[in-house]
Amino acid sequence: MKIICETCVVNRTVPVAKKPFQKTILAIGKNSEKKPEEPVIMLITNANKAGTRYTLKKNIAKIFTRFISEGKATISFHIPEHDLQIKSEVIQLTGFLKVLKSILTGESPDSGAAPAVPMKLPCLTIANKKTSLLSSSSKVLSTKCVIRSRADYPLKGFNRNLTLLQISDIKLVRFDPQILLLKNLRTLNLSNNCLEKIPKELGQLRLNEIDLSGNALHSHDWQWLLGSSLQSTLQSLNITGNNLSYFPTALIYAKQLVRLDLRTNHIAKLPFAVWKMGRLRFLNLAGNRLGSVPESMARMKLDELDLSDNQLDQQGSTVPDLRTPTQIGHVPALWELAARVVVSRKVFYSPGMIPFLLVELMHRTPICGCGLLCFTAKIHERAKVIRLNCQQLVLNSNQLLYADAVFCSQRCSAKL
């Protein structure tokens, strides 16, 4: 029998610092087919592919199973004086220990009675490919898992060492919480399912790519995008075809996002703070209901922007004037006065020093062409975007791109 797990070997005779756990194949078998040798436990790691063998008969001092419900156990050997610490899936580890017990006691691992036929152990000789238990180790240690039908779904859970997981086209309704245990996961594809919610805890994984296209996330709150770990690692996100009527504002906090795909939704407006997605290079908004884009997008350095199949104005002769005059004698709110001081004087602040609401308002408040933030006294105007810093802009034929510009004063508005 073999399992895929993580192990740490502790030498009891040498007082050293705690060692890290390593990816391991842990197997029970015999050394040779020809000679009836005693059964052994064999450890194979990336650093030691030849394997380390421990004899079993009269060589196990104790087996610690207090934390077996958490997938943890320790096997203590007499010779050499090693403690083998194991982390694995609960079901796999329990089965492994049952087989180990049956070898040590001579009882059946299922019924507890003495078996009529001795247990046949596989050979652990790596050179013999036909009979070797380890001949398929590369397949077992695979870090990728692709599931395209319910029959492919693993009954014993996912390999904890997965770096890529794809679960597509199986009408998945609920997010599998086992995914949250995959700390090494970097690519997650849950496309073409029926998901309506993503747990907030997903933001604690260090994912590079996420594909959630073809689901039903139109009324989702997107709080998982605010996770500190995910914000610092996420580079590609695909949420095509989720019937979204809005641009998820939590996206503007994804600091490392390079590619964003929002095709085939119902988005009519983009937030002014979209320009703060400084690393974004590929933005696909095709097939939405956009009539314009924020003027602040001129501050972005995009390699590709796709705005085809939207509701962009085709008549360039008339520019809608949406200006609203500033109220005479209008006194700004206290939070606005405080925010203006913080911005104008470039006051440094760390999380927790000022109220989170004030941080949110400053982050999302539109910015004027002069560089000042526009708070309550805003003047809106739609104007044709003359210059957009984008290498490749995709529009339908005869369409003109307009921008929703925001100004901090009448003076700035008059300069347009």
Secondary structure, 3 states (H helix, E strand, C coil): CEEEEEEEEEECCCCCCCCCCEEEEEEEEECCCCCCCCCEEEEEECCCCCCEEEECCCCEEEEECCCHHHCEEEEEECCCCEEEEEECCHHHHHHHHHHHHHHHHCCCCCCCCCCCCCCCCCECCCCCCCCECCCCHHHHCCCEEEECCHHHCCCCCCCCCCCEEEECCCCCCCCCHHHHHCCCCCEEECCCCCCCCCCHHHHHCCCCEEECCCCCCCCCCCHHHHCHHHHHHCCEEECCCCCCCCCCHHHHHCCCCCEEECCCCCCCCCCHHHHHCCCCCEEECCCCCCCCEEHHHHHCCEEEEECCCCCCCCCCCCCCCCCCCCCCCCCCCHHHHHHHHHHHCCCCCCCCCCCHHHHHHHHHCCECCCCCECCCCCEEEEEECCCCCEEEEECCCCCCCEEEEEECCHHHHHCC
